[in-house]
Amino acid sequence: MNTIALNVNRRAVEALAEPRTSLADFVRDKLDLTGTHLGCEHGVCGACTVLLDGVPARSCITYAAACVGADITTIEGLDEDEVTAELRAAFTREHAL
Ligand code: FES
């Protein structure tokens, strides 16, 4: 196990993880940020997308160990984002999934 230290949703975090632990598993299992979903786990569907240093990344095919020192934003970190709020409202209004 290695110590993985990075910033998630503007908060410094640190946890132990195996070298092959995906970023998706890291945020879900170590940080309890279960808003990051897993679908295909092959980098195809996009269900696991997070922002990695401000750029969308598929966390199922990104090693957590490769993200040491990075800034990660999960869906939980977008609670105050205006565009996300509008999108959530539209999903609710239109009964979208
Ligand atoms: Fe489908 Fe990551 S789970 S792209």
Backbone and ligand atoms as CSV (ligand in chain L), in Angstrom:
chain,resi,resn,atom,element,x,y,z
A,1,MET,N,N,0.838,-1.189,0.000
A,1,MET,CA,C,0.000,0.000,0.000
A,1,MET,C,C,0.875,1.242,0.000
A,2,ASN,N,N,0.377,2.238,-0.705
A,2,ASN,CA,C,1.054,3.534,-0.760
A,2,ASN,C,C,0.116,4.610,-0.228
A,3,THR,N,N,0.673,5.649,0.327
A,3,THR,CA,C,-0.117,6.789,0.754
A,3,THR,C,C,-0.369,7.680,-0.453
A,4,ILE,N,N,-1.638,7.931,-0.699
A,4,ILE,CA,C,-2.032,8.800,-1.809
A,4,ILE,C,C,-2.523,10.105,-1.205
A,5,ALA,N,N,-1.856,11.200,-1.512
A,5,ALA,CA,C,-2.253,12.520,-1.009
A,5,ALA,C,C,-2.636,13.393,-2.197
A,6,LEU,N,N,-3.840,13.896,-2.164
A,6,LEU,CA,C,-4.320,14.777,-3.222
A,6,LEU,C,C,-5.409,15.688,-2.673
A,7,ASN,N,N,-5.933,16.550,-3.505
A,7,ASN,CA,C,-7.003,17.459,-3.093
A,7,ASN,C,C,-8.290,17.010,-3.763
A,8,VAL,N,N,-9.303,16.778,-2.961
A,8,VAL,CA,C,-10.599,16.366,-3.499
A,8,VAL,C,C,-11.646,17.365,-3.029
A,9,ASN,N,N,-12.306,17.965,-3.993
A,9,ASN,CA,C,-13.347,18.960,-3.699
A,9,ASN,C,C,-12.815,20.046,-2.771
A,10,ARG,N,N,-11.630,20.540,-3.104
A,10,ARG,CA,C,-10.964,21.654,-2.395
A,10,ARG,C,C,-10.545,21.289,-0.982
A,11,ARG,N,N,-10.372,19.998,-0.719
A,11,ARG,CA,C,-9.959,19.552,0.619
A,11,ARG,C,C,-8.779,18.603,0.461
A,12,ALA,N,N,-7.724,18.815,1.239
A,12,ALA,CA,C,-6.570,17.922,1.190
A,12,ALA,C,C,-6.946,16.595,1.845
A,13,VAL,N,N,-6.683,15.498,1.149
A,13,VAL,CA,C,-7.000,14.179,1.679
A,13,VAL,C,C,-5.787,13.277,1.524
A,14,GLU,N,N,-5.764,12.233,2.311
A,14,GLU,CA,C,-4.663,11.283,2.284
A,14,GLU,C,C,-5.222,9.930,2.709
A,15,ALA,N,N,-4.882,8.884,1.950
A,15,ALA,CA,C,-5.352,7.544,2.308
A,15,ALA,C,C,-4.410,6.516,1.688
A,16,LEU,N,N,-4.429,5.324,2.239
A,16,LEU,CA,C,-3.625,4.239,1.707
A,16,LEU,C,C,-4.363,3.574,0.552
A,17,ALA,N,N,-3.605,3.163,-0.470
A,17,ALA,CA,C,-4.219,2.467,-1.603
A,17,ALA,C,C,-3.164,1.604,-2.279
A,18,GLU,N,N,-3.642,0.541,-2.896
A,18,GLU,CA,C,-2.758,-0.319,-3.683
A,18,GLU,C,C,-2.356,0.438,-4.957
A,19,PRO,N,N,-1.203,0.105,-5.532
A,19,PRO,CA,C,-0.767,0.807,-6.752
A,19,PRO,C,C,-1.779,0.722,-7.901
A,20,ARG,N,N,-2.555,-0.354,-7.962
A,20,ARG,CA,C,-3.504,-0.519,-9.068
A,20,ARG,C,C,-4.924,-0.036,-8.737
A,21,THR,N,N,-5.090,0.633,-7.588
A,21,THR,CA,C,-6.405,1.151,-7.232
A,21,THR,C,C,-6.792,2.271,-8.192
A,22,SER,N,N,-7.988,2.151,-8.745
A,22,SER,CA,C,-8.446,3.212,-9.647
A,22,SER,C,C,-8.849,4.435,-8.834
A,23,LEU,N,N,-8.851,5.568,-9.504
A,23,LEU,CA,C,-9.290,6.797,-8.843
A,23,LEU,C,C,-10.756,6.673,-8.433
A,24,ALA,N,N,-11.558,5.995,-9.239
A,24,ALA,CA,C,-12.977,5.792,-8.904
A,24,ALA,C,C,-13.115,5.016,-7.606
A,25,ASP,N,N,-12.409,3.907,-7.494
A,25,ASP,CA,C,-12.472,3.118,-6.265
A,25,ASP,C,C,-11.924,3.909,-5.086
A,26,PHE,N,N,-10.894,4.693,-5.328
A,26,PHE,CA,C,-10.290,5.494,-4.254
A,26,PHE,C,C,-11.303,6.487,-3.692
A,27,VAL,N,N,-11.961,7.267,-4.540
A,27,VAL,CA,C,-12.894,8.271,-4.021
A,27,VAL,C,C,-14.133,7.602,-3.414
A,28,ARG,N,N,-14.568,6.484,-3.977
A,28,ARG,CA,C,-15.757,5.815,-3.438
A,28,ARG,C,C,-15.449,5.072,-2.128
A,29,ASP,N,N,-14.401,4.262,-2.144
A,29,ASP,CA,C,-14.132,3.379,-1.004
A,29,ASP,C,C,-13.352,4.046,0.127
A,30,LYS,N,N,-12.427,4.921,-0.211
A,30,LYS,CA,C,-11.598,5.557,0.824
A,30,LYS,C,C,-12.187,6.865,1.332
A,31,LEU,N,N,-12.925,7.573,0.451
A,31,LEU,CA,C,-13.425,8.891,0.828
A,31,LEU,C,C,-14.948,8.954,0.955
A,32,ASP,N,N,-15.627,7.840,0.679
A,32,ASP,CA,C,-17.092,7.771,0.754
A,32,ASP,C,C,-17.776,8.780,-0.162
A,33,LEU,N,N,-17.165,9.102,-1.285
A,33,LEU,CA,C,-17.780,9.999,-2.268
A,33,LEU,C,C,-18.423,9.123,-3.339
A,34,THR,N,N,-19.612,8.641,-3.023
A,34,THR,CA,C,-20.258,7.644,-3.874
A,34,THR,C,C,-21.049,8.259,-5.032
A,35,GLY,N,N,-20.951,9.564,-5.210
A,35,GLY,CA,C,-21.576,10.185,-6.382
A,35,GLY,C,C,-20.859,9.813,-7.664
A,36,THR,N,N,-19.624,9.383,-7.576
A,36,THR,CA,C,-18.879,8.879,-8.730
A,36,THR,C,C,-19.328,7.442,-8.960
A,37,HIS,N,N,-19.985,7.218,-10.083
A,37,HIS,CA,C,-20.550,5.899,-10.362
A,37,HIS,C,C,-19.642,5.089,-11.274
A,38,LEU,N,N,-19.785,3.791,-11.187
A,38,LEU,CA,C,-19.071,2.888,-12.079
A,38,LEU,C,C,-20.083,2.206,-12.986
A,39,GLY,N,N,-19.800,2.232,-14.266
A,39,GLY,CA,C,-20.652,1.559,-15.240
A,39,GLY,C,C,-19.858,0.474,-15.927
A,40,CYS,N,N,-19.246,0.825,-17.030
A,40,CYS,CA,C,-18.534,-0.170,-17.851
A,40,CYS,C,C,-17.178,-0.566,-17.257
A,41,GLU,N,N,-16.561,0.341,-16.520
A,41,GLU,CA,C,-15.203,0.151,-15.972
A,41,GLU,C,C,-14.176,-0.125,-17.063
A,42,HIS,N,N,-14.449,0.361,-18.262
A,42,HIS,CA,C,-13.521,0.222,-19.392
A,42,HIS,C,C,-13.233,1.556,-20.077
A,43,GLY,N,N,-13.681,2.660,-19.473
A,43,GLY,CA,C,-13.421,3.960,-20.070
A,43,GLY,C,C,-14.324,4.315,-21.231
A,44,VAL,N,N,-15.488,3.679,-21.319
A,44,VAL,CA,C,-16.372,3.894,-22.464
A,44,VAL,C,C,-17.607,4.730,-22.110
A,45,CYS,N,N,-18.273,4.434,-20.993
A,45,CYS,CA,C,-19.590,5.031,-20.739
A,45,CYS,C,C,-19.539,6.432,-20.134
A,46,GLY,N,N,-18.517,6.764,-19.394
A,46,GLY,CA,C,-18.393,8.091,-18.798
A,46,GLY,C,C,-19.066,8.252,-17.447
A,47,ALA,N,N,-19.667,7.201,-16.919
A,47,ALA,CA,C,-20.370,7.298,-15.630
A,47,ALA,C,C,-19.439,7.707,-14.490
A,48,CYS,N,N,-18.180,7.451,-14.640
A,48,CYS,CA,C,-17.207,7.678,-13.568
A,48,CYS,C,C,-16.449,9.003,-13.709
A,49,THR,N,N,-16.912,9.872,-14.589
A,49,THR,CA,C,-16.171,11.092,-14.904
A,49,THR,C,C,-16.012,12.007,-13.692
A,50,VAL,N,N,-14.807,12.471,-13.485
A,50,VAL,CA,C,-14.481,13.490,-12.487
A,50,VAL,C,C,-13.648,14.553,-13.196
A,51,LEU,N,N,-13.435,15.668,-12.525
A,51,LEU,CA,C,-12.509,16.666,-13.064
A,51,LEU,C,C,-11.153,16.435,-12.420
A,52,LEU,N,N,-10.151,16.268,-13.251
A,52,LEU,CA,C,-8.773,16.051,-12.806
A,52,LEU,C,C,-7.980,17.271,-13.251
A,53,ASP,N,N,-7.614,18.105,-12.286
A,53,ASP,CA,C,-6.981,19.394,-12.582
A,53,ASP,C,C,-7.817,20.182,-13.587
A,54,GLY,N,N,-9.130,20.129,-13.395
A,54,GLY,CA,C,-10.059,20.916,-14.200
A,54,GLY,C,C,-10.461,20.309,-15.523
A,55,VAL,N,N,-9.945,19.133,-15.835
A,55,VAL,CA,C,-10.229,18.495,-17.122
A,55,VAL,C,C,-10.994,17.195,-16.867
A,56,PRO,N,N,-12.088,16.945,-17.616
A,56,PRO,CA,C,-12.819,15.687,-17.413
A,56,PRO,C,C,-11.917,14.470,-17.610
A,57,ALA,N,N,-12.030,13.521,-16.682
A,57,ALA,CA,C,-11.233,12.292,-16.763
A,57,ALA,C,C,-12.094,11.115,-16.334
A,58,ARG,N,N,-11.874,9.974,-16.959
A,58,ARG,CA,C,-12.610,8.759,-16.584
A,58,ARG,C,C,-11.857,8.095,-15.440
A,59,SER,N,N,-12.434,8.182,-14.261
A,59,SER,CA,C,-11.716,7.736,-13.065
A,59,SER,C,C,-11.583,6.217,-12.968
A,60,CYS,N,N,-12.340,5.466,-13.771
A,60,CYS,CA,C,-12.218,3.999,-13.724
A,60,CYS,C,C,-10.939,3.514,-14.389
A,61,ILE,N,N,-10.375,4.328,-15.273
A,61,ILE,CA,C,-9.145,3.915,-15.956
A,61,ILE,C,C,-7.981,4.820,-15.590
A,62,THR,N,N,-8.126,5.550,-14.476
A,62,THR,CA,C,-7.063,6.417,-13.968
A,62,THR,C,C,-6.593,5.858,-12.634
A,63,TYR,N,N,-5.331,5.593,-12.507
A,63,TYR,CA,C,-4.808,5.101,-11.226
A,63,TYR,C,C,-4.766,6.239,-10.209
A,64,ALA,N,N,-5.229,5.955,-8.989
A,64,ALA,CA,C,-5.171,6.952,-7.921
A,64,ALA,C,C,-3.725,7.379,-7.676
A,65,ALA,N,N,-2.803,6.439,-7.778
A,65,ALA,CA,C,-1.391,6.749,-7.526
A,65,ALA,C,C,-0.824,7.740,-8.541
A,66,ALA,N,N,-1.449,7.820,-9.712
A,66,ALA,CA,C,-0.996,8.767,-10.739
A,66,ALA,C,C,-1.526,10.172,-10.479
A,67,CYS,N,N,-2.362,10.320,-9.456
A,67,CYS,CA,C,-3.013,11.604,-9.187
A,67,CYS,C,C,-2.459,12.304,-7.947
A,68,VAL,N,N,-1.360,11.818,-7.411
A,68,VAL,CA,C,-0.786,12.437,-6.216
A,68,VAL,C,C,-0.540,13.927,-6.483
A,69,GLY,N,N,-1.079,14.752,-5.594
A,69,GLY,CA,C,-0.917,16.201,-5.706
A,69,GLY,C,C,-1.915,16.877,-6.629
A,70,ALA,N,N,-2.766,16.097,-7.287
A,70,ALA,CA,C,-3.726,16.668,-8.236
A,70,ALA,C,C,-4.946,17.234,-7.513
A,71,ASP,N,N,-5.697,18.054,-8.246
A,71,ASP,CA,C,-6.982,18.566,-7.764
A,71,ASP,C,C,-8.087,17.770,-8.449
A,72,ILE,N,N,-8.873,17.084,-7.641
A,72,ILE,CA,C,-9.969,16.265,-8.148
A,72,ILE,C,C,-11.285,16.909,-7.737
A,73,THR,N,N,-12.217,16.984,-8.656
A,73,THR,CA,C,-13.568,17.446,-8.329
A,73,THR,C,C,-14.538,16.353,-8.711
A,74,THR,N,N,-15.288,15.878,-7.715
A,74,THR,CA,C,-16.339,14.888,-7.974
A,74,THR,C,C,-17.671,15.621,-8.038
A,75,ILE,N,N,-18.738,14.898,-8.316
A,75,ILE,CA,C,-20.065,15.528,-8.389
A,75,ILE,C,C,-20.419,16.197,-7.072
A,76,GLU,N,N,-19.927,15.668,-5.966
A,76,GLU,CA,C,-20.212,16.285,-4.663
A,76,GLU,C,C,-19.575,17.664,-4.553
A,77,GLY,N,N,-18.509,17.887,-5.298
A,77,GLY,CA,C,-17.818,19.171,-5.265
A,77,GLY,C,C,-18.458,20.228,-6.137
A,78,LEU,N,N,-19.510,19.857,-6.853
A,78,LEU,CA,C,-20.183,20.797,-7.744
A,78,LEU,C,C,-21.507,21.279,-7.172
A,79,ASP,N,N,-21.733,21.074,-5.871
A,79,ASP,CA,C,-22.990,21.473,-5.258
A,79,ASP,C,C,-23.265,22.964,-5.413
A,80,GLU,N,N,-22.219,23.768,-5.398
A,80,GLU,CA,C,-22.408,25.221,-5.461
A,80,GLU,C,C,-22.239,25.760,-6.879
A,81,ASP,N,N,-22.006,24.886,-7.853
A,81,ASP,CA,C,-21.778,25.308,-9.235
A,81,ASP,C,C,-23.111,25.676,-9.894
A,82,GLU,N,N,-23.188,26.867,-10.507
A,82,GLU,CA,C,-24.450,27.347,-11.092
A,82,GLU,C,C,-24.931,26.471,-12.236
A,83,VAL,N,N,-24.025,26.065,-13.107
A,83,VAL,CA,C,-24.415,25.235,-14.249
A,83,VAL,C,C,-24.944,23.887,-13.761
A,84,THR,N,N,-24.277,23.320,-12.771
A,84,THR,CA,C,-24.724,22.041,-12.222
A,84,THR,C,C,-26.102,22.184,-11.583
A,85,ALA,N,N,-26.346,23.298,-10.893
A,85,ALA,CA,C,-27.652,23.532,-10.270
A,85,ALA,C,C,-28.736,23.608,-11.335
A,86,GLU,N,N,-28.439,24.312,-12.444
A,86,GLU,CA,C,-29.420,24.402,-13.536
A,86,GLU,C,C,-29.669,23.031,-14.154
A,87,LEU,N,N,-28.603,22.258,-14.316
A,87,LEU,CA,C,-28.726,20.924,-14.900
A,87,LEU,C,C,-29.572,20.016,-13.999
A,88,ARG,N,N,-29.313,20.073,-12.706
A,88,ARG,CA,C,-30.098,19.257,-11.766
A,88,ARG,C,C,-31.572,19.642,-11.819
A,89,ALA,N,N,-31.842,20.942,-11.873
A,89,ALA,CA,C,-33.231,21.421,-11.937
A,89,ALA,C,C,-33.898,20.916,-13.217
A,90,ALA,N,N,-33.169,20.953,-14.332
A,90,ALA,CA,C,-33.730,20.476,-15.602
A,90,ALA,C,C,-33.994,18.980,-15.542
A,91,PHE,N,N,-33.091,18.216,-14.943
A,91,PHE,CA,C,-33.297,16.774,-14.803
A,91,PHE,C,C,-34.548,16.497,-13.966
A,92,THR,N,N,-34.690,17.247,-12.870
A,92,THR,CA,C,-35.861,17.049,-12.002
A,92,THR,C,C,-37.142,17.430,-12.750
A,93,ARG,N,N,-37.106,18.589,-13.438
A,93,ARG,CA,C,-38.287,19.070,-14.159
A,93,ARG,C,C,-38.729,18.091,-15.252
A,94,GLU,N,N,-37.747,17.496,-15.923
A,94,GLU,CA,C,-38.039,16.618,-17.070
A,94,GLU,C,C,-38.049,15.131,-16.692
A,95,HIS,N,N,-37.930,14.830,-15.402
A,95,HIS,CA,C,-37.926,13.446,-14.917
A,95,HIS,C,C,-36.814,12.626,-15.574
A,96,ALA,N,N,-35.667,13.235,-15.745
A,96,ALA,CA,C,-34.534,12.563,-16.383
A,96,ALA,C,C,-33.783,11.712,-15.362
A,97,LEU,N,N,-33.026,10.779,-15.852
A,97,LEU,CA,C,-32.192,9.935,-14.998
A,97,LEU,C,C,-30.743,10.265,-15.215
L,1,FES,FE1,FE,-17.599,3.629,-17.796
L,1,FES,FE2,FE,-15.626,4.633,-16.321
L,1,FES,S1,S,-17.212,3.347,-15.665
L,1,FES,S2,S,-16.087,5.059,-18.401
